[in-house]
Amino acid sequence: MSRSLFGTDGVRGRANAAPMTAEIAMRIGMAAGEVFNRGGHRHRVVIGKDTRLSGYMIEQALTAGFLSVGVDVLLLGPLPTPAVGFLTRSMRADVGVMVSASHNSYEDNGIKLFGPDGFKLSDRVEIEIERLVAAPATIKLADARAIGRAKRLDDAEGRYIEAVKASTARGLTLDGLKIVVDCANGAAYKVAPTVLWELGAEVIPMAVDPDGFNINANCGSTHPGALQEHVVMHGADIGIALDGDADRVVLACEKGRLIDGDQLMGTIADLWKRDGRLAGNGLVATVMSNLGLERFVGARGLSLIRTQVGDRYVLERMRADGFNLGGEQSGHIIMTDHATTGDGLMAALQALAALVKSGKPASETFRAFEPVPQLLKNVRVSDADAALNAAAVVAAIAAAEKKLGTCGRILVRKSGTEPLIRVMAEGDDSELVRTVVDQIIEAIPRQAA
């Protein structure tokens, strides 16, 4: 059985439309509760969410589903996705759930599930949950005396804040640093400014007034323009932009220039290598990471292992081969010594530790390598598979690969979270890169758009 409900990062879609309806959310709660029924103990689930309006509906529907199969529910309220992974394990929960559509706008929502070890679920477990969601009559409901109880965990924020601070080098202080932090009106709107302030920084918070509709709206890691402006305007040392569920991060240097996930991974890998903390003598990234990163780590005797797009695949390779650092160009940085999933706030603290240690401005500290010219464009389609298999598209991709030769590469794929085809090319000749991307986009059948 193949997966149809779960994508590359859980279940995601338009709120109040399949699959993100209250009914399906309740079924997911019922199904996950049955799958993680692991014996005679009292079972429990922790449920977190971001700040979008539909989170109330999905959270309550999931709660009803879990309670109906005898699982107790601990409600965390708005907290970053990595906090749910952390609390699932630290609270000895049987399963964890995050209600979020990450960097998408408020109209969308999603459901991410974590196993008792705090890691996201394997394909095998997701397929089993899908099977039960499709056949809810086969799920065993709890006896009237065994229905679960729900309550709110009042100190969830404090537990996560302390865990984030503990992930830094002992004695790290941010005294003297002025930091702008953009919380995307999302899940980290309270915890991120608090962590930075408690470590000694002068904090200028942005996008910390969620209203249910403004999550990721012209703010956060996918819209960093305002952050860049504020860093320069306030004379800050650095800017930090998180996304809606705070599992990814991008930075802005004191000049307002962006620092993406590739530069962060390069900087952290170099620092950890010199400190003897880098496991596996390399790192794991995706096919989207810049060729410049690969050249940078190679020059230092390190390896760069590439996976398909999706932080779950990066993490699977890290765990299989013993790496403790990996991530995506978009800002998902995974550090398995400290977290079970990408953690934007923890990654930002590792970057700040590198900044403090270097004694140099951010514009120098985080320019680990010169990126190879890279261009990514998205095309919205109704049927991605049909568009990708069109003869004209296949021919255009082949022609692009021939033109780039050994001096670049091309990647055309469908998004795992949105109805998009993503066309990316990189190479030493920026004009050639632009030409081949535009030629492929032009070949995509208009009837698929």
Steps between C-alpha positions, in 0.01 A plus 500: 500500500643840402454822695228735380402691815850580623741713299867569563419682826180353639148577384442842352229686310244778494331536838143363511549316170618142463731382640512781757144462633395441858370155406828382347698654786289305748561181301875568502486533878308174531734319260821629657366415844439140393836465321689622807307289749807328644376304800299530819629838624297819482582650160557869436552740209636855496344739249654832400397751236598824333287814497274463195124526559418145388734363765220513754278278287769247408636485855158425646416243233828316560433514872159340455651225288771413751262513798260264323763225485607547861803727457550790742579836339742768618437828316814712456350805328709699249854358496760426231493164324834395656353567845237234429770248407693587815197484732376174348818333613555688824138450615517129408202545270404223258452744211538872430303719259573843355217689331669726247546570131851632568582786258161498320246778547217482753252344255691170519567270790671170562558214742848369583539188713789392723571158646587442868868559421419856388580433134259536209330181386634256244318436173394161635323647804336775294363240260352307792332817631365573150352152483307557822390852402347350185319234704399666830247226579793264564638721779420371849334770712569517872251377756303778669719470811822514295439816294799733519533826691632831364684777681735787419870475585562838660881494505557380143661828391740505795609140443586572137675830575733326743570222250593753232734687734660171608585422136759777492858487620521543875559860590378642167394858546351732244585810702566796274319356198202681353274245328187547292280189513207449262264236640265491196200560730534128558572235755821653642358847561553464875789258541748641247528855642508353852792267428708773338428748780579250774837432336584870522415648160327828429195369315290681240199274437298503178180321395408398856131598491315202349130545427422170331540643151842665482729200542778517234329805346786709358719387786706206616763294321311488170447880492815640662495844337368680808758328719781615272375859516464495879850361554650794312256755644575398862874450447463140618779246495282232345140411413321169549189400304302189593208350311148433629589192701863603566665188360696708247706816518679750279728777622583851385845649559559852631487629142158343445623223272338159533678195640326181387508144630797402283718775648384403849581134446842588360579728794378254764676204335829690490463604866404154619783340300756725668344433841491123446120487515414408139390136473539308175765741367241681294137601475179408321317741270248471218530520125403870530812604693741720310799352321710757685423325830615169357827656383549676836468189715699293252792741527501432875509126460131462584231318307163633389232233467193600298143371540169576335324816618338477843649526846364153583731351236796700626435373852459140387842511332658672800373232736595216267858619440587666831501869403399763758458796264281539195230711349354687208586820318160635609618509861404165648811427706502165682741442788428158646718561805239754608167441321298235318400726212595831343509772766531857376566649842767248596668546162496876551674456836772284341547776243519764774759289682709501181453877473613558858800268460614661176495855633420611145184657359231265370574598139842337537418218744228349283656541157632146513513469121414684181174348371487370146232692305173318566146573386177345621159572347163345585212426265153435643329205331191286545669170408874500573559143381338565163698820453831337591437210260410723205732433207591866462603525866709182484674633189562843656658341808728286284605805298571696820717221641699490176555879504615505864725199457736436792498867609155493655189298567124514449223378728130491409260353753150532639450650843406263778285761678346722229366455141823629347777392268836633615766567237853556629831535317845605611833550331795733469333691212203691647357596160502140385328397822223754443459392138456129573254564785285724280508248214375221726224718645392599151471131408260419785156442338276800559195275549670364813529845655 
